[in-house]
Each structure stands twice: as structure tokens, then as C-alpha cells.
Amino acid sequence: MAKINLLPWRADLRKQRQRDFAIAAGVAVLITGLLLVAIHMQVNGLIENQHSRNSFLEEEIRIVEGKIKQIEELAKQREQIVARMRVIERLQRNRPEAVHLFDEIANSVPDGLYLTSLTQSGRALTIEGMAESNARVSAFMRNLEASPWLKEPVLDVISAAGAGDARERSFTLRLMQTSPDEEEPKAEAGS
């Protein structure tokens, strides 16, 4: 039998297969690399797109926050103006109260009684005076209570000075100033 040496042919076939494998592996690595580069570029594009959207939203948020601050400042100014208007309205409404107060006190003083001092602190009044008798002080207090501009008279001190029938009584009483306008809402709220 003739001897045929197949080793070089097998070696050549093995080398060919190794070359084919190396080429296939190289092509696979190249395709994988290109795919990774494409995916990387796609992801970077999405990230850049999201960054641009985020920066746009941040800019819009800054604009809206600026407008909110302006609105808050306008609201504060509005509250200040409304408060000033209320003060002006209250002053306009209270302007005639001093006249009514003195008129009511003058009309409430009975004969035989005179006032020596009138002190006002806010809406509270303190009246000091002299009277011929305790009955005059009682009449004065009843007259004050009947007034729509005065309320809650309270006698603090009454003391007698002098001898016999000529004794005069000095007194101090406290009361609150009010107005007929203040009484109406209270009456309506109770109905």
C-alpha cells in the first residue's frame, strides 16, 4: 500500500480553520465594538437631550419663582393698602365720636354735680367729680348707662368731705366709650 502523507493537508486545513476562526472572531469583536459605540452614542444623546430638557425646566422654574415673588410682594402691598384703608375708614367713622362723647357727658350731668377730671385711655374713660349727694351720683350713672355712646359705668370711689348738710361727695367712676354702630352687629349676631 502506498503511503500518503496527509499531515501537511491536515495542518493546512487546521491553519485555514484557525484563520477563519480568527477572522470570524475579529469580525464579531468589530461588530460588537461598533454596536457598543452605537449604543454609547445613543445613550449619550439621550443624556444630553435630558440635560437640555432639565436646563430648560430649571430656567422656567426660575422665571416662575420670580413671578411668584412679585405676586407675593404685590399681595403684601395690597394687604398694607387694605390695612391703611381700614384705618382711614375707622378714623372717618370715629371723627364725630369726641363731639358725641362730650355732648353725652354734658347732657348726663344732673344739677348738683360737677366734673373735675375726665381721662381717656383707648376706649376706657375715668371721670372724677364732686356731688351734693349720693343720689346725684346715682342719677349721673343712670344717665350715662342710658346713653348710646357710653356703657358700663362703674363707681370706683365715693367719699364725703365737709361737715353737716354742706358735705360734698367726691367720686371716681369708670366707663367705656362705644358707638351705636358697634351695638348693631352684636344685636344682629344674637338674633
C-alpha positions in Angstrom: 0.0 0.0 0.0 1.2 3.3 -0.8 1.9 5.7 1.9 0.2 9.1 1.5 1.3 11.7 3.9 -1.9 13.5 5.0 -0.2 15.6 7.7 0.5 18.7 5.6 -3.0 18.7 4.3 -4.4 18.4 7.8 -2.1 21.0 9.0 -3.1 23.3 6.2 -6.8 22.6 6.9 -6.2 23.4 10.6 -4.4 26.6 9.7 -7.3 27.5 7.4 -9.8 26.9 10.1 -7.8 28.9 12.6 -7.6 31.8 10.1 -11.4 31.5 9.5 -12.0 31.4 13.3 -9.7 34.4 13.8 -11.4 36.3 11.1 -14.9 35.4 12.4 -13.8 36.3 15.9 -12.3 39.6 14.7 -15.5 40.4 12.7 -17.5 39.6 15.8 -15.3 41.8 18.0 -15.5 44.6 15.4 -19.3 44.3 15.2 -19.6 44.1 19.0 -17.3 47.2 19.2 -19.4 49.1 16.6 -22.6 48.1 18.4 -21.2 49.3 21.8 -20.1 52.6 20.2 -23.5 53.0 18.6 -25.3 52.2 22.0 -22.9 54.6 23.8 -23.6 57.4 21.3 -27.4 56.7 21.6 -27.2 56.8 25.4 -25.1 59.9 25.4 -27.5 61.5 23.0 -30.4 60.7 25.4 -28.4 62.0 28.3 -27.6 65.3 26.5 -31.3 65.6 25.5 -32.4 65.1 29.1 -29.8 67.6 30.3 -31.1 70.2 27.8 -34.7 69.5 29.0 -33.6 69.8 32.6 -31.8 73.1 32.0 -34.9 74.4 30.1 -37.1 73.3 33.1 -34.7 74.9 35.6 -34.8 78.2 33.6 -38.6 78.1 33.5 -38.7 77.4 37.2 -36.5 80.4 37.9 -38.8 82.6 35.8 -41.9 81.2 37.6 -40.3 81.7 41.1 -39.5 85.3 40.1 -43.2 85.8 39.2 -44.2 84.2 42.5 -42.0 86.6 44.4 -43.6 89.5 42.5 -47.0 88.2 43.3 -46.1 87.8 47.0 -44.8 91.4 47.1 -48.0 92.6 45.4 -50.1 90.7 47.9 -48.1 92.3 50.8 -48.6 95.7 49.3 -52.3 95.0 48.8 -52.6 94.0 52.5 -50.8 97.1 53.6 -53.1 99.3 51.4 -56.2 97.5 52.7 -55.0 98.0 56.3 -54.4 101.7 55.6 -57.9 101.9 54.1 -59.4 100.3 57.2 -57.6 102.8 59.4 -58.8 105.7 57.3 -62.3 104.3 57.4 -62.2 103.9 61.2 -60.8 107.4 61.6 -63.5 108.8 59.4 -66.2 106.9 61.3 -64.7 107.8 64.7 -64.3 111.5 63.9 -67.6 112.7 65.4 -67.2 110.4 68.5 -65.3 113.0 70.5 -68.2 115.5 69.9 -70.8 112.9 70.8 -68.8 111.9 73.9 -68.6 115.4 75.3 -72.3 116.1 74.4 -73.5 112.9 76.1 -71.4 113.6 79.2 -72.7 117.2 79.4 -76.3 116.1 78.9 -75.9 113.4 81.5 -74.6 115.6 84.4 -77.5 116.3 86.8 -77.9 119.5 88.8 -75.8 119.5 92.0 -72.9 117.6 90.4 -69.8 118.8 88.6 -66.9 117.1 87.0 -63.3 117.9 87.9 -61.4 115.5 85.6 -62.0 113.3 82.5 -59.3 110.9 81.4 -59.4 108.7 78.4 -57.2 105.7 77.7 -58.2 104.0 74.5 -62.0 103.3 74.9 -61.9 103.5 78.7 -62.9 106.7 80.5 -62.2 107.8 84.1 -64.4 110.6 85.4 -63.8 112.4 88.7 -66.1 114.9 90.2 -68.0 116.4 93.1 -71.7 115.9 94.0 -74.1 117.3 96.7 -75.4 113.8 97.4 -75.1 110.1 96.6 -78.4 110.3 94.7 -76.9 112.8 92.3 -74.0 110.3 91.5 -76.6 107.5 91.0 -78.6 109.7 88.7 -75.5 110.6 86.8 -74.6 106.9 86.4 -78.2 106.1 85.2 -77.9 108.8 82.6 -74.6 107.5 81.4 -75.9 104.0 81.1 -78.9 105.2 79.0 -76.5 106.9 76.5 -75.8 105.0 73.3 -72.3 106.4 73.3 -71.3 105.2 76.8 -71.6 101.9 78.6 -70.8 100.0 81.8 -70.4 102.9 84.3 -68.7 101.5 87.5 -68.3 103.6 90.6 -64.8 103.2 92.0 -64.7 105.6 94.9 -67.1 107.9 96.6 -66.1 109.8 99.7 -67.6 112.6 101.7 -65.8 115.8 102.7 -67.0 118.6 104.9 -69.4 118.8 107.9 -73.2 118.6 108.2 -75.5 119.2 105.2 -72.8 121.1 103.3 -70.8 117.8 102.8 -69.8 117.2 99.3 -69.0 113.8 97.9 -66.1 113.3 95.6 -66.4 110.3 93.3 -64.4 108.4 90.7 -66.1 106.2 88.1 -65.0 104.3 85.1 -66.9 103.6 81.9 -66.4 102.5 78.3 -66.9 104.6 75.2 -68.9 102.9 72.5 -70.8 103.9 69.4 -74.3 103.0 68.2 -72.7 101.4 65.2 -70.9 98.8 67.4 -74.0 97.8 69.1 -76.0 96.9 66.0 -73.8 94.0 64.8 -73.8 92.5 68.3 -77.6 92.7 68.4 -77.9 91.1 64.9 -75.5 88.3 65.8 -77.6 87.4 68.8 -80.8 87.3 66.7 
